[in-house]
Amino acid sequence: MQTVEVRAVVADLADAGLPGLLPAADLVWASRVVHHLPDQQAAIGTLSAVARDGGVVALAEGGLNFSCLPWDLGVGRPGLEDRLQAAQAEWFVGMREGIDGAVPMPYGWPIALERAGLADVSSFSALVDHPAPGPDGLTDYVHHHLSRLADHGADFLTADDRATLATLLDPDGEHSLAKRRDLYLLGVRTVHHGRRT
């Protein structure tokens, strides 16, 4: 049996000196973090420098938005989830525009990995599919997911949609998510990867 040592290092992924703080790795994994950095391409270059020769750099970024609600909820205007996802997209644009020193990356993740000098670049996706009524814990996850969308998208939603969300998220409310048996979770997570040569 091989022993694996795990050692925590507090560092900044936006710091180009990061590779000097870490040993060369067989796998460098970054999940849903690179898109928050000012220069995404530079960050991928930094991640690539952490990988040993032949090592893999993998970015979990993108996919398809998670859906979890019926179209007609019996409260508010139908189609709430579509409007929440549109509001989230508007928030994301503002988030990127609000980052000091943000550098545009007008191409996809596989191209970014190639530009970082990685070879054998490819992607795969994993389907997340929990049909209603779903497993234990699904309602809590949906509550967390919608709370996050509500926080991010509040400025891009109508007062009626904000009120509908508040009703759904109220654990004691008439239309509380906790009282529903038709919640589900369906979406896709994508991983883009390449090999350092």
N, CA, C and O of each residue as an XYZ file, in Angstrom:
788
protein
N       0.845     -1.186      0.000
C       0.000      0.000      0.000
C       0.885      1.242      0.000
O       1.848      1.339      0.761
N       0.538      2.186     -0.868
C       1.315      3.416     -0.980
C       0.770      4.452     -0.012
O      -0.442      4.627      0.115
N       1.679      5.134      0.665
C       1.285      6.194      1.587
C       1.180      7.508      0.828
O       2.032      7.837      0.003
N       0.126      8.245      1.121
C      -0.079      9.554      0.504
C      -0.046     10.611      1.597
O      -0.758     10.509      2.596
N       0.776     11.613      1.402
C       0.851     12.712      2.360
C       0.066     13.899      1.822
O       0.246     14.301      0.672
N      -0.798     14.453      2.648
C      -1.559     15.641      2.293
C      -1.068     16.785      3.167
O      -1.079     16.687      4.394
N      -0.640     17.863      2.534
C      -0.119     19.006      3.266
C      -0.814     20.262      2.750
O      -0.808     20.526      1.547
N      -1.406     21.029      3.645
C      -2.116     22.252      3.256
C      -1.118     23.389      3.051
O      -0.193     23.580      3.840
N      -1.328     24.127      1.981
C      -0.509     25.304      1.696
C      -1.457     26.460      1.420
O      -2.309     26.368      0.536
N      -1.317     27.531      2.157
C      -2.137     28.721      1.930
C      -1.420     29.583      0.892
O      -0.305     30.049      1.124
N      -2.058     29.785     -0.231
C      -1.421     30.522     -1.311
C      -2.495     31.158     -2.183
O      -3.686     30.895     -2.014
N      -2.059     31.994     -3.112
C      -2.956     32.707     -4.009
C      -2.733     32.181     -5.426
O      -1.629     32.265     -5.963
N      -3.779     31.648     -6.015
C      -3.673     31.099     -7.367
C      -3.322     32.179     -8.385
O      -2.799     31.873     -9.456
N      -3.600     33.422     -8.064
C      -3.248     34.511     -8.970
C      -1.776     34.905     -8.843
O      -1.301     35.762     -9.588
N      -1.049     34.287     -7.905
C       0.370     34.586     -7.691
C       1.206     33.700     -8.609
O       1.182     32.476     -8.481
N       1.939     34.307     -9.524
C       2.759     33.535    -10.470
C       3.852     32.755     -9.754
O       4.436     31.844    -10.340
N       4.145     33.095     -8.488
C       5.173     32.382     -7.729
C       4.676     31.106     -7.083
O       5.442     30.413     -6.413
N       3.403     30.783     -7.274
C       2.819     29.595     -6.645
C       3.591     28.305     -6.944
O       3.781     27.507     -6.026
N       4.042     28.059     -8.176
C       4.752     26.794     -8.438
C       5.987     26.592     -7.555
O       6.383     25.455     -7.296
N       6.589     27.679     -7.099
C       7.751     27.551     -6.222
C       7.410     27.110     -4.816
O       8.295     26.711     -4.059
N       6.129     27.176     -4.453
C       5.699     26.784     -3.114
C       5.244     25.331     -3.035
O       5.053     24.792     -1.945
N       5.073     24.703     -4.195
C       4.463     23.380     -4.233
C       5.368     22.370     -4.941
O       6.127     22.729     -5.841
N       5.282     21.115     -4.529
C       6.009     20.085     -5.284
C       5.308     19.832     -6.618
O       4.111     20.084     -6.753
N       6.047     19.341     -7.584
C       5.443     19.004     -8.874
C       4.392     17.918     -8.665
O       4.617     16.967     -7.917
N       3.246     18.060     -9.327
C       2.102     17.180     -9.074
C       1.752     16.352    -10.296
O       1.928     16.784    -11.435
N       1.246     15.140    -10.032
C       0.733     14.296    -11.106
C      -0.596     14.820    -11.629
O      -0.914     14.690    -12.811
N      -1.368     15.417    -10.717
C      -2.679     15.970    -11.082
C      -2.860     17.309    -10.404
O      -2.700     17.428     -9.190
N      -3.192     18.313    -11.189
C      -3.539     19.634    -10.660
C      -5.010     19.847    -10.972
O      -5.409     19.861    -12.137
N      -5.815     20.011     -9.931
C      -7.275     20.073    -10.061
C      -7.761     21.431     -9.572
O      -7.412     21.860     -8.473
N      -8.560     22.101    -10.380
C      -9.162     23.380     -9.979
C     -10.638     23.324    -10.333
O     -10.998     23.178    -11.501
N     -11.487     23.440     -9.330
C     -12.927     23.306     -9.548
C     -13.645     24.632     -9.311
O     -13.746     25.104     -8.179
N     -14.139     25.219    -10.390
C     -14.993     26.397    -10.340
C     -14.359     27.571     -9.576
O     -15.018     28.270     -8.807
N     -13.060     27.756     -9.818
C     -12.368     28.853     -9.151
C     -11.676     29.784    -10.147
O     -11.591     30.988     -9.904
N     -11.183     29.245    -11.261
C     -10.380     30.055    -12.184
C     -11.190     31.229    -12.724
O     -10.634     32.301    -12.958
N     -12.491     31.046    -12.924
C     -13.303     32.134    -13.495
C     -13.440     33.324    -12.543
O     -13.955     34.367    -12.944
N     -12.997     33.192    -11.305
C     -13.041     34.311    -10.351
C     -11.748     35.123    -10.352
O     -11.669     36.144     -9.669
N     -10.742     34.696    -11.096
C      -9.447     35.359    -11.062
C      -9.340     36.427    -12.150
O      -9.950     36.294    -13.211
N      -8.567     37.483    -11.894
C      -8.489     38.577    -12.875
C      -8.018     38.116    -14.248
O      -8.628     38.452    -15.263
N      -6.937     37.350    -14.280
C      -6.384     36.887    -15.560
C      -6.493     35.355    -15.579
O      -5.623     34.650    -15.069
N      -7.568     34.868    -16.171
C      -7.819     33.436    -16.173
C      -6.732     32.678    -16.931
O      -6.301     31.609    -16.500
N      -6.291     33.230    -18.055
C      -5.256     32.559    -18.843
C      -3.958     32.464    -18.057
O      -3.304     31.421    -18.070
N      -3.581     33.527    -17.381
C      -2.354     33.489    -16.579
C      -2.482     32.468    -15.452
O      -1.517     31.771    -15.136
N      -3.661     32.375    -14.848
C      -3.874     31.411    -13.768
C      -3.722     29.980    -14.279
O      -3.168     29.128    -13.585
N      -4.208     29.715    -15.482
C      -4.057     28.374    -16.058
C      -2.583     28.087    -16.325
O      -2.126     26.956    -16.155
N      -1.842     29.109    -16.743
C      -0.401     28.943    -16.904
C       0.277     28.598    -15.590
O       1.184     27.766    -15.554
N      -0.161     29.237    -14.509
C       0.389     28.943    -13.182
C       0.065     27.518    -12.768
O       0.933     26.807    -12.262
N      -1.169     27.097    -12.975
C      -1.555     25.723    -12.659
C      -0.730     24.724    -13.468
O      -0.311     23.688    -12.953
N      -0.508     25.043    -14.718
C       0.263     24.149    -15.583
C       1.696     24.017    -15.093
O       2.296     22.948    -15.207
N       2.250     25.096    -14.548
C       3.628     25.061    -14.048
C       3.752     24.216    -12.781
O       4.854     23.794    -12.431
N       2.654     23.966    -12.098
C       2.677     23.119    -10.896
C       2.738     21.644    -11.288
O       3.263     20.827    -10.531
N       2.209     21.297    -12.454
C       2.192     19.902    -12.888
C       3.596     19.446    -13.270
O       4.372     20.212    -13.841
N       3.915     18.199    -12.952
C       5.185     17.615    -13.396
C       5.092     17.312    -14.896
O       3.999     17.329    -15.462
N       6.211     17.038    -15.530
C       6.174     16.598    -16.927
C       5.322     15.333    -17.021
O       5.557     14.371    -16.289
N       4.350     15.330    -17.906
C       3.416     14.211    -18.024
C       2.215     14.323    -17.108
O       1.276     13.536    -17.217
N       2.235     15.289    -16.209
C       1.110     15.476    -15.287
C      -0.089     16.110    -15.970
O       0.030     16.712    -17.037
N      -1.239     15.965    -15.342
C      -2.497     16.432    -15.915
C      -3.000     17.659    -15.151
O      -2.960     17.701    -13.921
N      -3.466     18.643    -15.895
C      -4.156     19.804    -15.333
C      -5.628     19.671    -15.713
O      -5.960     19.524    -16.889
N      -6.495     19.723    -14.725
C      -7.938     19.552    -14.965
C      -8.696     20.718    -14.353
O      -8.504     21.065    -13.188
N      -9.560     21.311    -15.161
C     -10.393     22.434    -14.725
C     -11.853     22.019    -14.788
O     -12.354     21.664    -15.854
N     -12.539     22.063    -13.651
C     -13.986     21.841    -13.635
C     -14.637     23.207    -13.801
O     -14.793     23.953    -12.834
N     -15.008     23.519    -15.009
C     -15.599     24.815    -15.349
C     -16.686     24.601    -16.397
O     -16.495     23.848    -17.353
N     -17.809     25.255    -16.219
C     -18.856     25.196    -17.224
C     -19.714     23.950    -17.109
O     -19.713     23.266    -16.086
N     -20.437     23.673    -18.164
C     -21.409     22.594    -18.193
C     -22.777     23.163    -18.517
O     -22.891     24.121    -19.282
N     -23.805     22.581    -17.944
C     -25.172     23.073    -18.107
C     -25.746     23.390    -16.744
O     -25.557     22.633    -15.792
N     -26.447     24.510    -16.647
C     -27.030     24.935    -15.376
C     -27.887     23.845    -14.755
O     -28.551     23.081    -15.456
N     -27.863     23.785    -13.436
C     -28.724     22.851    -12.732
C     -30.156     23.362    -12.728
O     -30.409     24.545    -12.496
N     -31.077     22.461    -12.987
C     -32.506     22.747    -12.860
C     -33.049     21.906    -11.710
O     -32.565     20.802    -11.458
N     -34.046     22.426    -11.022
C     -34.573     21.706     -9.861
C     -36.049     21.961     -9.596
O     -36.634     21.301     -8.737
N     -36.667     22.898    -10.306
C     -38.044     23.292    -10.018
C     -38.992     22.972    -11.168
O     -38.603     23.047    -12.334
N     -40.234     22.617    -10.846
C     -41.255     22.546    -11.897
C     -41.471     23.933    -12.510
O     -41.228     24.952    -11.862
N     -41.924     23.959    -13.749
C     -42.137     25.242    -14.428
C     -43.212     26.066    -13.737
O     -43.042     27.273    -13.565
N     -44.313     25.443    -13.338
C     -45.407     26.127    -12.627
C     -45.376     25.669    -11.182
O     -45.606     24.496    -10.890
N     -45.093     26.591    -10.282
C     -44.926     26.273     -8.866
C     -46.199     26.442     -8.053
O     -46.237     26.088     -6.874
N     -47.237     26.978     -8.672
C     -48.464     27.256     -7.932
C     -48.387     28.536     -7.128
O     -49.316     28.872     -6.393
N     -47.300     29.238     -7.264
C     -47.119     30.542     -6.621
C     -46.225     31.365     -7.539
O     -45.242     30.855     -8.075
N     -46.558     32.610     -7.715
C     -45.773     33.453     -8.605
C     -45.993     33.099    -10.066
O     -46.779     32.215    -10.408
N     -45.272     33.816    -10.912
C     -45.384     33.617    -12.358
C     -44.607     32.376    -12.785
O     -43.473     32.196    -12.342
N     -45.174     31.510    -13.630
C     -44.439     30.332    -14.091
C     -43.127     30.713    -14.780
O     -42.980     31.814    -15.310
N     -42.186     29.777    -14.756
C     -40.897     29.992    -15.412
C     -39.867     30.681    -14.537
O     -38.907     31.251    -15.054
N     -40.046     30.643    -13.224
C     -39.128     31.332    -12.306
C     -37.680     30.887    -12.512
O     -36.771     31.717    -12.537
N     -37.470     29.594    -12.657
C     -36.091     29.107    -12.730
C     -35.354     29.652    -13.952
O     -34.163     29.951    -13.867
N     -36.036     29.784    -15.075
C     -35.406     30.368    -16.264
C     -34.960     31.802    -15.983
O     -33.875     32.214    -16.392
N     -35.804     32.554    -15.283
C     -35.455     33.940    -14.973
C     -34.323     34.007    -13.946
O     -33.497     34.919    -13.994
N     -34.281     33.051    -13.023
C     -33.185     32.999    -12.060
C     -31.851     32.748    -12.768
O     -30.838     33.363    -12.437
N     -31.864     31.850    -13.734
C     -30.633     31.547    -14.448
C     -30.186     32.726    -15.305
O     -28.988     32.973    -15.441
N     -31.133     33.450    -15.881
C     -30.782     34.657    -16.646
C     -30.199     35.721    -15.721
O     -29.242     36.406    -16.083
N     -30.779     35.860    -14.519
C     -30.267     36.823    -13.543
C     -28.858     36.434    -13.095
O     -27.994     37.294    -12.922
N     -28.635     35.134    -12.911
C     -27.300     34.656    -12.533
C     -26.283     35.002    -13.611
O     -25.159     35.397    -13.300
N     -26.665     34.857    -14.871
C     -25.760     35.186    -15.976
C     -25.415     36.677    -15.972
O     -24.270     37.052    -16.221
N     -26.410     37.527    -15.689
C     -26.154     38.971    -15.610
C     -25.219     39.281    -14.439
O     -24.312     40.105    -14.555
N     -25.454     38.610    -13.318
C     -24.572     38.798    -12.157
C     -23.142     38.430    -12.515
O     -22.200     39.132    -12.148
N     -22.986     37.313    -13.241
C     -21.649     36.841    -13.581
C     -20.916     37.863    -14.453
O     -19.730     38.120    -14.247
N     -21.617     38.442    -15.420
C     -21.000     39.479    -16.258
C     -20.520     40.631    -15.380
O     -19.397     41.112    -15.532
N     -21.379     41.069    -14.460
C     -20.997     42.160    -13.559
C     -19.847     41.783    -12.653
O     -18.974     42.608    -12.379
N     -19.834     40.533    -12.180
C     -18.743     40.070    -11.325
C     -17.417     40.155    -12.065
O     -16.433     40.660    -11.523
N     -17.384     39.658    -13.318
C     -16.147     39.718    -14.087
C     -15.740     41.162    -14.348
O     -14.562     41.505    -14.240
N     -16.709     42.013    -14.691
C     -16.404     43.421    -14.977
C     -15.917     44.150    -13.732
O     -15.191     45.138    -13.842
N     -16.306     43.679    -12.551
C     -15.937     44.337    -11.303
C     -14.601     43.904    -10.730
O     -14.172     44.450     -9.713
N     -13.939     42.955    -11.338
C     -12.644     42.491    -10.838
C     -11.555     43.446    -11.309
O     -11.409     43.681    -12.509
N     -10.792     43.999    -10.369
C      -9.694     44.892    -10.734
C      -8.694     44.157    -11.614
O      -8.246     43.061    -11.277
N      -8.349     44.760    -12.733
C      -7.366     44.174    -13.621
C      -7.861     42.989    -14.421
O      -7.063     42.213    -14.946
N      -9.183     42.842    -14.520
C      -9.736     41.704    -15.255
C      -9.283     41.726    -16.712
O      -9.313     42.760    -17.381
N      -8.864     40.559    -17.178
C      -8.402     40.401    -18.557
C      -9.418     39.529    -19.290
O      -9.722     38.429    -18.829
N      -9.944     39.991    -20.412
C     -10.903     39.156    -21.158
C     -10.257     37.843    -21.615
O      -9.060     37.787    -21.893
N     -11.065     36.805    -21.684
C     -10.616     35.531    -22.260
C     -11.701     35.122    -23.253
O     -12.576     34.321    -22.927
N     -11.642     35.672    -24.463
C     -12.722     35.461    -25.440
C     -12.603     34.155    -26.215
O     -12.716     34.135    -27.440
N     -12.375     33.078    -25.494
C     -12.296     31.744    -26.079
C     -12.567     30.750    -24.956
O     -12.567     31.107    -23.778
N     -12.793     29.521    -25.336
C     -13.193     28.510    -24.368
C     -12.028     27.909    -23.589
O     -10.857     28.154    -23.879
N     -12.398     27.114    -22.592
C     -11.405     26.500    -21.705
C     -10.417     25.594    -22.446
O      -9.227     25.644    -22.133
N     -10.837     24.774    -23.405
C      -9.841     23.949    -24.098
C      -8.769     24.778    -24.813
O      -7.595     24.408    -24.811
N      -9.170     25.888    -25.417
C      -8.196     26.764    -26.078
C      -7.254     27.360    -25.035
O      -6.054     27.486    -25.279
N      -7.793     27.725    -23.876
C      -6.953     28.283    -22.808
C      -5.913     27.259    -22.352
O      -4.764     27.619    -22.094
N      -6.302     25.994    -22.250
C      -5.343     24.956    -21.867
C      -4.268     24.794    -22.939
O      -3.092     24.625    -22.618
N      -4.665     24.845    -24.207
C      -3.678     24.761    -25.289
C      -2.713     25.937    -25.246
O      -1.508     25.766    -25.434
N      -3.243     27.130    -24.998
C      -2.390     28.320    -24.942
C      -1.439     28.279    -23.756
O      -0.412     28.956    -23.758
N      -1.779     27.481    -22.735
C      -0.882     27.305    -21.596
C       0.187     26.263    -21.885
O       0.999     25.949    -21.015
N       0.195     25.718    -23.119
C       1.220     24.785    -23.527
C       0.913     23.330    -23.250
O       1.797     22.481    -23.365
N      -0.335     23.020    -22.885
C      -0.695     21.639    -22.584
C      -1.029     20.879    -23.863
O      -1.487     21.457    -24.848
N      -0.790     19.581    -23.824
C      -1.085     18.707    -24.961
C      -2.236     17.775    -24.612
O      -2.674     17.699    -23.464
N      -2.714     17.067    -25.631
C      -3.803     16.094    -25.441
C      -5.004     16.722    -24.737
O      -5.620     16.100    -23.871
N      -5.328     17.941    -25.109
C      -6.432     18.658    -24.464
C      -7.766     18.042    -24.879
O      -8.000     17.763    -26.055
N      -8.621     17.839    -23.904
C      -9.937     17.273    -24.159
C     -10.878     17.685    -23.030
O     -10.477     18.377    -22.094
N     -12.115     17.256    -23.129
C     -13.122     17.551    -22.110
C     -14.048     16.359    -21.954
O     -14.216     15.555    -22.871
N     -14.637     16.262    -20.786
C     -15.716     15.295    -20.580
C     -16.730     15.915    -19.638
O     -16.420     16.835    -18.881
N     -17.933     15.400    -19.697
C     -19.003     15.929    -18.856
C     -19.647     14.816    -18.044
O     -19.709     13.664    -18.473
N     -20.124     15.188    -16.866
C     -20.807     14.244    -15.985
C     -22.235     14.726    -15.775
O     -22.467     15.870    -15.384
N     -23.172     13.851    -16.038
C     -24.581     14.153    -15.840
C     -24.931     13.998    -14.367
O     -24.586     12.995    -13.742
N     -25.613     14.989    -13.818
C     -26.167     14.909    -12.467
C     -27.676     14.793    -12.639
O     -28.322     15.716    -13.134
N     -28.232     13.671    -12.233
C     -29.654     13.402    -12.489
C     -30.277     12.731    -11.272
O     -30.081     11.539    -11.034
N     -31.025     13.508    -10.513
C     -31.771     12.998     -9.360
C     -33.247     13.331     -9.586
O     -33.691     14.422     -9.229
N     -34.010     12.410    -10.172
C     -35.430     12.683    -10.427
C     -36.210     12.853     -9.124
O     -35.803     12.356     -8.074
N     -37.326     13.556     -9.208
C     -38.206     13.734     -8.050
C     -38.728     12.377     -7.593
O     -38.982     11.521     -8.440
N     -38.897     12.147     -6.320
C     -38.716     13.105     -5.227
C     -37.275     13.263     -4.771
O     -37.007     14.073     -3.884
N     -36.348     12.523     -5.340
C     -34.933     12.704     -5.052
C     -34.479     12.050     -3.763
O     -35.296     11.601     -2.959
N     -33.154     12.000     -3.570
C     -32.586     11.370     -2.376
C     -32.695     12.276     -1.152
O     -33.047     13.451     -1.258
N     -32.384     11.706      0.009
C     -32.317     12.512      1.230
C     -31.301     13.631      1.021
O     -30.251     13.421      0.414
N     -31.613     14.781      1.512
C     -30.702     15.911      1.391
C     -30.944     16.770      0.165
O     -30.385     17.860      0.051
N     -31.780     16.286     -0.763
C     -31.996     17.065     -1.987
C     -32.674     18.402     -1.680
O     -32.292     19.435     -2.230
N     -33.674     18.382     -0.806
C     -34.380     19.628     -0.495
C     -33.417     20.651      0.093
O     -33.489     21.833     -0.244
N     -32.522     20.211      0.966
C     -31.538     21.139      1.546
C     -30.631     21.705      0.469
O     -30.311     22.894      0.477
N     -30.212     20.840     -0.469
C     -29.349     21.317     -1.545
C     -30.090     22.339     -2.414
O     -29.537     23.387     -2.749
N     -31.343     22.033     -2.778
C     -32.123     22.951     -3.613
C     -32.312     24.283     -2.886
O     -32.243     25.342     -3.509
N     -32.549     24.236     -1.581
C     -32.694     25.466     -0.791
C     -31.406     26.288     -0.874
O     -31.447     27.498     -1.095
N     -30.266     25.620     -0.694
C     -28.975     26.314     -0.775
C     -28.753     26.884     -2.178
O     -28.339     28.033     -2.332
N     -29.031     26.077     -3.187
C     -28.842     26.483     -4.584
C     -29.686     27.713     -4.925
O     -29.191     28.671     -5.518
N     -30.974     27.676     -4.540
C     -31.855     28.808     -4.846
C     -31.503     30.036     -4.011
O     -31.638     31.165     -4.482
N     -31.056     29.825     -2.780
C     -30.627     30.959     -1.943
C     -29.461     31.687     -2.591
O     -29.396     32.917     -2.588
N     -28.543     30.906     -3.146
C     -27.381     31.496     -3.822
C     -27.817     32.259     -5.075
O     -27.351     33.372     -5.320
N     -28.707     31.661     -5.865
C     -29.211     32.363     -7.043
C     -29.950     33.632     -6.648
O     -29.839     34.657     -7.321
N     -30.705     33.562     -5.554
C     -31.443     34.736     -5.077
C     -30.490     35.851     -4.678
O     -30.732     37.018     -4.985
N     -29.399     35.493     -3.990
C     -28.418     36.505     -3.569
C     -27.742     37.141     -4.778
O     -27.616     38.363     -4.857
N     -27.310     36.307     -5.715
C     -26.593     36.827     -6.878
C     -27.506     37.601     -7.823
O     -27.098     38.608     -8.402
N     -28.729     37.133     -7.975
C     -29.589     37.701     -9.002
C     -30.590     38.727     -8.526
O     -31.397     39.212     -9.319
N     -30.558     39.073     -7.244
C     -31.603     39.936     -6.674
C     -31.823     41.220     -7.468
O     -32.962     41.636     -7.682
N     -30.735     41.844     -7.903
C     -30.851     43.124     -8.614
C     -31.418     42.971    -10.017
O     -31.775     43.966    -10.648
N     -31.507     41.740    -10.516
C     -31.961     41.504    -11.884
C     -33.324     40.815    -11.923
O     -33.780     40.393    -12.985
N     -33.968     40.703    -10.767
C     -35.278     40.056    -10.670
C     -36.347     41.084    -10.359
O     -36.064     42.119     -9.755
N     -37.569     40.804    -10.768
C     -38.684     41.679    -10.424
C     -39.019     41.499     -8.949
O     -38.624     40.517     -8.321
N     -39.753     42.462     -8.414
C     -40.198     42.360     -7.024
C     -41.064     41.119     -6.829
O     -40.994     40.474     -5.783
N     -41.875     40.783     -7.820
C     -42.723     39.592     -7.720
C     -41.881     38.321     -7.635
O     -42.179     37.434     -6.835
N     -40.832     38.225     -8.454
C     -39.983     37.039     -8.404
C     -39.214     36.967     -7.090
O     -39.017     35.876     -6.555
N     -38.783     38.095     -6.569
C     -38.108     38.087     -5.264
C     -39.062     37.615     -4.174
O     -38.666     36.883     -3.267
N     -40.322     38.039     -4.266
C     -41.319     37.616     -3.275
C     -41.595     36.121     -3.393
O     -41.741     35.434     -2.381
N     -41.667     35.615     -4.619
C     -41.878     34.179     -4.818
C     -40.730     33.384     -4.225
O     -40.952     32.378     -3.551
N     -39.508     33.825     -4.468
C     -38.341     33.147     -3.908
C     -38.386     33.150     -2.382
O     -38.111     32.133     -1.745
N     -38.731     34.287     -1.806
C     -38.803     34.369     -0.345
C     -39.823     33.381      0.203
O     -39.601     32.768      1.247
N     -40.930     33.228     -0.494
C     -41.965     32.275     -0.075
C     -41.454     30.846     -0.148
O     -41.687     30.049      0.760
N     -40.755     30.523     -1.231
C     -40.223     29.173     -1.391
C     -39.156     28.858     -0.348
O     -39.072     27.730      0.138
N     -38.352     29.843     -0.007
C     -37.232     29.631      0.906
C     -37.625     29.709      2.373
O     -36.830     29.356      3.244
N     -38.833     30.164      2.658
C     -39.322     30.259      4.043
C     -39.680     28.854      4.530
O     -40.626     28.256      4.015
N     -38.946     28.310      5.510
C     -39.204     26.929      5.934
C     -40.591     26.721      6.530
O     -41.099     25.600      6.563
N     -41.195     27.798      6.996
C     -42.527     27.680      7.615
C     -43.640     28.194      6.708
O     -44.805     28.204      7.105
N     -43.293     28.621      5.497
C     -44.284     29.213      4.608
C     -45.179     28.182      3.949
O     -44.859     26.994      3.900
N     -46.294     28.655      3.450
C     -47.279     27.782      2.808
C     -46.686     27.053      1.608
O     -47.029     25.901      1.344
N     -45.790     27.732      0.877
C     -45.214     27.154     -0.335
C     -43.740     26.768     -0.145
O     -42.975     26.737     -1.109
N     -43.355     26.481      1.074
C     -41.972     26.131      1.387
C     -41.486     24.968      0.534
O     -42.233     24.030      0.254
N     -40.219     25.044      0.124
C     -39.602     23.939     -0.604
C     -39.693     22.638      0.191
O     -39.816     21.555     -0.383
N     -39.632     22.755      1.505
C     -39.646     21.564      2.364
C     -40.950     20.779      2.243
O     -41.002     19.605      2.607
N     -41.991     21.413      1.738
C     -43.295     20.750      1.618
C     -43.521     20.141      0.235
O     -44.573     19.557     -0.024
N     -42.540     20.276     -0.648
C     -42.728     19.816     -2.027
C     -42.136     18.424     -2.211
O     -41.137     18.074     -1.582
N     -42.760     17.638     -3.079
C     -42.255     16.314     -3.433
C     -41.871     16.250     -4.916
O     -41.591     15.179     -5.453
N     -41.865     17.424     -5.567
C     -41.570     17.451     -7.003
C     -40.251     18.142     -7.322
O     -40.012     18.537     -8.463
N     -39.388     18.290     -6.307
C     -38.064     18.849     -6.556
C     -37.173     17.773     -7.153
O     -37.314     16.592     -6.836
N     -36.261     18.183     -8.014
C     -35.337     17.256     -8.659
C     -34.028     17.995     -8.869
O     -33.924     19.175     -8.538
N     -33.043     17.327     -9.407
C     -31.784     17.988     -9.733
C     -31.275     17.399    -11.035
O     -31.042     16.195    -11.139
N     -31.104     18.265    -12.028
C     -30.652     17.830    -13.338
C     -29.694     18.876    -13.899
O     -30.039     20.053    -14.002
N     -28.517     18.447    -14.253
C     -27.536     19.364    -14.821
C     -26.301     18.617    -15.266
O     -26.246     17.389    -15.200
N     -25.319     19.357    -15.715
C     -24.088     18.757    -16.235
C     -22.897     19.560    -15.721
O     -22.898     20.791    -15.751
N     -21.887     18.844    -15.251
C     -20.611     19.459    -14.901
C     -19.573     19.017    -15.930
O     -19.516     17.842    -16.294
N     -18.760     19.951    -16.392
C     -17.765     19.649    -17.417
C     -16.356     19.841    -16.857
O     -16.093     20.787    -16.114
N     -15.464     18.935    -17.223
C     -14.058     19.007    -16.838
C     -13.216     19.082    -18.117
O     -13.350     18.253    -19.018
N     -12.356     20.084    -18.172
C     -11.437     20.275    -19.303
C     -10.044     19.909    -18.806
O      -9.668     20.298    -17.700
N      -9.279     19.179    -19.591
C      -7.991     18.713    -19.085
C      -6.953     18.648    -20.203
O      -7.281     18.542    -21.385
N      -5.703     18.715    -19.789
C      -4.593     18.594    -20.718
C      -3.366     18.099    -19.976
O      -3.331     18.092    -18.745
N      -2.369     17.690    -20.728
C      -1.164     17.070    -20.151
C       0.045     17.961    -20.416
O       0.247     18.465    -21.521
N       0.857     18.139    -19.341
C       2.084     18.906    -19.523
C       3.141     18.053    -20.190
O       3.362     16.906    -19.802
N       3.780     18.604    -21.176
C       4.815     17.834    -21.894
C       6.193     18.418    -21.639
O       7.186     17.906    -22.156
